[in-house]
């Protein structure tokens, strides 16, 4: 069974920084994309940042220049570095991964979510 475990959420003041971590556990062959999504109360889940296995990244317009996604492949871990946080960044942040269990078997896995609260 493949699991994504997140950590790093919490309460921070506007203008502050946080780093989220997401680690893939389980018997896997390789990891393709890893990304971060968020869902604020009463809103739909939205993409925040995605990193491909080839090194490409994509960001939501609302976080460009403030958030950075990175990966530490040896540890099967992705990070979301969040700077200049705003109250509107308050949400539950979910890690997402496209994971090859074997060469020909790929699954999409979600983490349990970690709450980020930005106070004004």
SULDAWO-V348738 format. One line per field, one symbol per residue. phi: phi as a letter, one per 20 degrees, with the letter a starting at -180 (. if undefined). psi: psi as a letter, one per 30 degrees, with the letter a starting at -180 (. if undefined). burial: + if it has 9 or more other ideal C-beta (glycine too) atoms within 8 Angstrom, else -. A space follows every 50 residues. Layout:
phi = ???
psi = ???
burial = ???
This chain:
phi = .ecdddbofrdbfgnecbcecbdedpeceadefcbccbcegmcffcfdbc cefeofcbcfgfdgnddcebccffdlcdcceddlfcgfefaeddecbdde fcgddccdcdfencedcdee
psi = kkkkkllflakllkfallkkkkkkkljlelkckklklljlkgllklkekk klfffllkkkeffkfekkklkjefghklljjjlhkleffklkkkkkkjkj eaefjklkkklfkkkkkjk.
burial = -+-+++-++--+-+--++++++++-+-+--++++++++++-----+++++ ++----+-++--+---+-+-+----+++++++--+---+-++++++++++ +----+--+-+-++++-+--
